[in-house]
Amino acid sequence: MKIYYDKDIKKNLLKGKNAKTVCIMGYGSQGHAHANNLKDSDINVIIGARKGGSFDKAKKAGFKVMLPAEATKAADIIMILLPDET
């Protein structure tokens, strides 16, 4: 297993004019926290969520929110932070 350190990070992939877009799938407790941390770090973040509660909460928080199929097409990096229960 490779361990990554700060010096290993290629910050130019996530910032600048050619920055990648990160999609956070889900805006529950985990998705909310990750999305806000990335946003606070000036990373391009979009939220993938179904219409309703989480969709509306993410939009109200100022995120660009899309339906899951649209969000995955628009993103370069996808973080799946959905609950493992229904």
C-alpha positions in Angstrom: 0.0 0.0 0.0 1.3 3.4 -0.9 1.0 6.2 1.6 0.6 9.7 0.3 2.0 12.8 1.9 1.4 16.5 1.3 4.4 16.6 -1.0 2.8 14.0 -3.3 -0.3 16.1 -4.0 -0.5 17.7 -7.4 -2.5 20.8 -6.4 -2.6 22.1 -10.0 -5.1 19.3 -10.8 -7.7 20.8 -8.5 -7.0 24.5 -8.8 -6.2 26.9 -11.5 -7.6 27.4 -15.0 -7.5 23.7 -15.9 -8.9 22.5 -12.5 -10.8 19.3 -12.3 -14.4 19.2 -11.0 -15.2 17.0 -8.0 -18.7 15.5 -7.7 -20.0 14.6 -4.2 -22.7 12.1 -4.6 -25.1 12.6 -1.6 -25.4 15.5 0.7 -26.0 13.8 4.0 -23.6 14.0 7.0 -20.6 12.7 5.1 -21.3 14.4 1.8 -22.1 17.7 3.5 -18.8 17.7 5.4 -16.6 16.7 2.4 -18.3 19.2 0.1 -17.8 22.1 2.5 -14.2 21.2 3.1 -13.5 21.1 -0.7 -15.4 24.4 -1.2 -13.5 26.1 1.5 -10.3 24.9 -0.2 -11.4 26.6 -3.5 -12.0 23.3 -5.3 -14.7 23.1 -8.0 -17.5 21.1 -6.3 -20.8 19.9 -7.6 -23.4 17.8 -5.7 -25.2 14.9 -7.2 -28.6 14.3 -5.5 -32.1 13.3 -6.1 -34.8 16.0 -6.0 -36.0 16.7 -2.5 -34.4 17.2 0.8 -30.7 16.9 0.2 -31.0 18.5 -3.3 -32.7 21.6 -1.8 -30.3 21.8 1.2 -27.2 21.7 -1.1 -28.7 24.3 -3.4 -29.5 26.5 -0.4 -25.9 26.2 0.8 -24.7 27.6 -2.5 -23.6 24.5 -4.3 -24.2 23.7 -7.9 -26.6 20.7 -7.7 -27.5 18.2 -10.4 -29.3 14.9 -10.7 -26.9 12.0 -10.2 -26.7 11.1 -13.9 -25.9 14.7 -15.0 -23.4 15.2 -12.1 -21.4 12.1 -13.0 -21.1 13.3 -16.6 -20.0 16.8 -15.5 -17.3 15.7 -13.0 -13.8 14.5 -13.4 -13.6 13.0 -9.9 -16.6 11.4 -8.2 -16.8 10.7 -4.4 -19.7 8.4 -3.5 -20.9 9.4 0.0 -24.3 7.7 0.0 -25.7 5.7 2.9 -25.4 2.0 2.6 -29.0 1.5 3.8 -32.3 2.4 2.1 
